Amino acid sequence: MTNPPDVIRAAYAELIVTDLAAARWFYVDVLGLVVTAEETDALYLRAFEEYLHHSLVLRKGKTPALARLGYRVRDPRELDVAEKYYTELGVPVRRADPGATLGIGAAVRIQDPIGFPIEFFYDATHTERFTQHYHLQPANAISRLDHFNVTVPDVRSAYTYYTNLGFGASETIEDDEDNLYAAWLYRKSTVHDIALTGGDGPRLHHIAFSSHERTQVLHTCDMLGALRAENHIERGPGRHGVSNAFYLYLRDPDGHRIEIYTTDYYTGDPDNPTIRWDVHDNRRRSFWGHEVVPSWYAEASTVLDLDGNPVPISSPERRESLVSVGADGFGTALEGADEKGFKLGHQA
């Protein structure tokens, strides 16, 4: 078997949105992302410390969905490696010419073994970093894209796929019967580039951007309150047990979930230990023990295949949300919940 491509980090995501003006208000006017380029049907955005062309593409379409997750590889030669590796795995593989996505060079696109549309690339247009342009940065300035979180019915299988791809495991949620409910996996030297959450999938749970300080996360809450748009706040602010990060979960006008995230930890040493959380520990999802809203478990974004068609969804054998644990909401009996433990009316 060919060695896998040398992935260095999560690099960009492309979301389908139904109203580009509403999406621009949320991502540019409220979150403050920088517009690198604008087309009739698309916006290309980046955060203040990013120098590649974009870390988020918003493309207009009829139905909200995830169109693509992009990973950057070590050098251009890794594209040939990726093409061979995934061809041998037997998944759909396509070459993309430079410019197939504005600002991105030659790429290899695949439908990965767990169902997600992935693009591997190296070459990309460089743009100006705004790191010290403090006169342009709002009080809630976002620094960079941090990670993706995906919902999968078989966390163990997805974990094996990503660790075979060379990802390290920073943290997991397990039980004493060796059931794996969630995992956090990394290539860059932080807690994760991809998180695997057990549930109906494949679906996109969220995309996360990093800020430097908690005050920047809190300012986003204040902005949304001042704009009478606090309904876009789904969960938080708070602190995770897993990752130790300070977090805020938002929903964009189409329902895509965005996390603003800060103060996780370094994982770059080769012997970085994996922290294993017991599924019964109610601090794992909320270190302060806050209950998690039902939508956070039940709702996620549709995933498209390489031809733009929705990927079929399957369900897990076990759900973390049904484990009786208490204070953070997992396993709490929800009034009006269906047999899967989802609040009726919240299933995506």
Secondary structure as GFF3:
##gff-version 3
##sequence-region A 1 348
A	DSSP	beta_strand	7	17	.	.	.	ID=ss1
A	DSSP	alpha_helix	20	24	.	.	.	ID=ss2
A	DSSP	pi_helix	25	30	.	.	.	ID=ss3
A	DSSP	beta_strand	34	39	.	.	.	ID=ss4
A	DSSP	beta_strand	42	46	.	.	.	ID=ss5
A	DSSP	beta_strand	56	60	.	.	.	ID=ss6
A	DSSP	beta_strand	65	73	.	.	.	ID=ss7
A	DSSP	alpha_helix	78	89	.	.	.	ID=ss8
A	DSSP	beta_strand	93	96	.	.	.	ID=ss9
A	DSSP	beta_strand	107	111	.	.	.	ID=ss10
A	DSSP	beta_strand	117	121	.	.	.	ID=ss11
A	DSSP	beta_strand	144	152	.	.	.	ID=ss12
A	DSSP	alpha_helix	155	164	.	.	.	ID=ss13
A	DSSP	beta_strand	168	174	.	.	.	ID=ss14
A	DSSP	beta_strand	180	186	.	.	.	ID=ss15
A	DSSP	beta_strand	194	198	.	.	.	ID=ss16
A	DSSP	beta_strand	203	210	.	.	.	ID=ss17
A	DSSP	alpha_helix	214	226	.	.	.	ID=ss18
A	DSSP	three_ten_helix	230	232	.	.	.	ID=ss19
A	DSSP	beta_strand	233	239	.	.	.	ID=ss20
A	DSSP	beta_strand	246	251	.	.	.	ID=ss21
A	DSSP	beta_strand	257	262	.	.	.	ID=ss22
A	DSSP	beta_strand	275	278	.	.	.	ID=ss23
A	DSSP	alpha_helix	294	298	.	.	.	ID=ss24
A	DSSP	three_ten_helix	320	322	.	.	.	ID=ss25
###
